[in-house]
Amino acid sequence: MKIAVITGASSGIGREFVYAVDREGSYDEIWVIARRAERLNELKRVCRNPIRPIPLDLAKESSIGEYRALLDENRPEIALLVNAAGCGIFGPFAESDLEKQLNSLKVNALALVAMCHASLPYMKDGDAIVNVGSNSSWQPVPYQSVYGAGKSCVLNFSRALGRELRPRGIRVMCVCPGWIKTEFQTEAEHDTYIRYVDRWYGADEVAKQAMKDLKKNKTVSILGHPVRRQVRLVKHLPVDLVMKIWCKQQGIK
């Protein structure tokens, strides 16, 4: 049985990946993972590939155990794993809810690492992993300190894992989008703390670009020339200056 596995499939970038993967590939099943079962069940009506809804909260360690058990029971080939689940908190770290910050790390980084580890025994030459990072992966981001750190982990982990898996013929690509208008922004209290956004992109655009870049065997997928220019610039500027520019854009002293 050949499958694709997509986390964060109930909304945002994850849901758009479901549509893109369903449109461009042929699978015995697409396993869709997220907390909201009703959102996952909706995908059965709109996708041409068979959909298996798997309601799991990836902030809980037990969810990875449940996922491993499903793999052991079904013994599929995972042709494509997309780790798109994510959450974050914007605002001053010292004033934030610690549990929410830790949950964001669990979902954005720890669960992603665990999903890769659980899936790899079921992957072979020609299969691929897509991990969703962020434009924040490239720099420290004040007032998104934990989110940015988690996404930096995703980028560096993806690059290193991709190098390790090269002899096995398994590709790893990290997707690093800019500002995306999704439910994530509301949950992260975006409008309260983020005053400047150069440009919004659509989650569907991110998924579409990522699928193109995956076919080109790219290790990083970045949507939009402005975001690519920013990434190149950040690589050459001193870190303190990068953070100073960011804070000035957001009206933060």
Secondary structure, DSSP 4 states (H G I P E B T S, - for coil): -EEEEEESTTSHHHHHHHHHHHHH---SEEEEEES-HHHHHHGGGT-SS-EEEEE--TTSHHHHHHHHHHHHHH--EEEEEEE-------S-GGGS-HHHHHHHHIIIIIHHHHHHHHHGGG--TT-EEEEE--GGGGS--TTSHHHHHHHHHHHHHHHHHHHHHGGGT-EEEEE---EE-SHHHHHTTHHHH----S-EE-HHHHHHHHHHHHHTT-SEE--SHHHHHHHHHHHHS-HHHHHHHHHHHTT--
